[in-house]
């Protein structure tokens, strides 16, 4: 017989889930002055500040 799912596992923090959708992972390619090779810098940025972050 299968176990019944507990009520606690079904309850989600809806406010945290809604807030998480406002953040975006930004990946930038940065060229090394020494070798000329590209490296990638990853950062988590609020969706309203993406252009400011990429302008740096």
Helices and strands as residue ranges (DSSP letters): H 7-10, H 14-20, E 23-31, E 38-46, G 47-49, H 50-54
